[in-house]
Each structure stands twice: as C-alpha cells, then as structure tokens.
Amino acid sequence: MESMRKFLVTVFLGTLPLLAADSTKLEIHVSTEAGRPIENASVVIKFRGGAKVKPNPKYRTEWDVKTSQEGLVKLPSIQKGPILIQIRADNFQTFGQVFDVQEDERVLEIKLKPPQPQYSAHDKDKDK
C-alpha cells in the first residue's frame, strides 16, 4: 500500500511540470504613443488555436477585461500558442493583432494611436 502511494505521488509530482509547460502568464501594458497609460480600455483576449495547437479544456480560451489605472492587464494562466488581442478605448483607434506566445511569461507593450480624421467620398467636390 505504501509503495503504491509513493508511486502515485511520484507520478503526480512528475507530471506537474508537463501540465505547466503548456500555459503562460500574460501581462499587457496599454498606453498612448507618448507612453501615458490608458485606463479602463476594453481588452479582449482569445486563444486562437489552429491545426497544430488545439484548445486545452483546462484553460479559459477567452477573456474580456478592462485595464487598470496603470493601463495594465494581468492574466494568471492562458494556453501557449496564437492569441488574438483586441483593444478598444475611447478617443483611440481600435487595436487588433494575433501574437504567437510560446514563453512561460510574456509582457506585451501596446501603444494606441489617436483616431484619424473622418473621410467622406461625398465631400471631395466641396473644395471646388
């Protein structure tokens, strides 16, 4: 009985690094082009998966969070692989990009641009 318990403990402890190896801690810093943090920006993070990497049911595949006063979002654990990050904030252009995250911890610095002026095809004849 004791040898069986030792065997199970050894197997369990031996597999812990393998379970942790397919996850990453993600930290996202959202700021202006000048470097000022953007507070209360909406951040959507989706695990994309693909042909080589399938979603693992142990991990959440989608997060919808807001940035802190420091423009910061921290995720405790998300599966490694392609991750889509979309950011929306008032008075800034919407950001969206897929990042291939393979590190155990990753910090992403994202700088949002101000909105571009409105363009209308109907207004081009006004100047004449």
N, C-alpha and C positions, 0 to 999 in steps of 0.2 A: 504494500500500500504506500509506504513511504517513498519507494523508488518511483512509483507511478506519479506521485505528487511532484517530486523533483524533476521528472521528465516533463510534465506539463508546464511547470514554472519555467524550465529552460526553454521549451518551445515558445511559450508566450513571450518571454523576455527577448528571445532571439528574433521574433518577428516584429517587434516594436519599431526598430529602425526601418524595416521594409515598409511598414504602414506609413511612417512619417516621411519617407523618401518621395512619395508622390504628391505631397502637399507643399504649399509655400505660404509665407506670411507676406501680405501685400500692404504697402503704405503708399498713399497717393497725396502729393502736395499740389494744390491748385492755387495759382497766383496770376496776377496781371503780367503783362510784358515787362513792366517796371519792377516786378518782384514783390508787390504787395499781395498778401494772402486774400483769397476770395472766400468770404464766409457765406454759409447757407446755400452753396451751389448744389444742385441735384446731381448725384453721381450714380450711374447705373453700371454695374459690373456683371458681365455674363461670361460663363465658361463656354467656349465655342466648340471644343472637341474637334472631331474630324475623323478621317479614315484611319489614322494611326493611334489616336487617343480618344477613347470613349469616356463619357462622364462616369465617374465613380459615385455610386449611390450614397457613400459615406459622407460626401461633401455637398454643401449647397452649391447650386450651379448659377444662382442669380442673387444679386444684392442690389437694393435700392436705398441709398443713404444720402445724407447731407454732410457737407464739410463743416468742420468746427470753426471757431473764431480764427484759428491759425491757418485755415484753408486745408485742413488735414482730414484724411480718411484712413483708418486702420482696419484691415480685415484680419481676423485671427487665423483663419485657415481656408485656403481655396486650392483646388487641384491644379497642379502644374500643367502647362500647355497653353494653347491660344486663348487669350482672354480679351473680350471686347470691352472697352471703357468708353462710355458716353457721358459728357458733362454739359449741363445746361445751367446758365446763370443769367440773371437779369443784366441787361446792358452789355452783354458779351456774345461773341459768336459761339454757336454750339460746337463742341469738340467731339470727335468720334474716331477711334483707332483701335486696331487689334494688335496686342502685344503678345509675343511668344515668351512666356515666363517659365524658365527652367531652373532658376536659382531657389535656394531654400528660403531666402528673404530678398525682397525686391522693393526698392523705393523708386517711384516714378514722379518726376517733376513735370507738371503740365502747366503751360502758360497759355491763358486765354487771350484772344485778340478782341479789340473793340469791334462793334458792328460796322459794316461797310455802309455807305450811303445807299438809299433806295435808288433803284434804277427802273425806269419805265420806258418801254419802246414807244409809247404814245407821246411822250414829252419831247422827243428829239426834233419835232417840227416847230416847237415853240420858239427856238433860238433864231429862227429865220425871219 
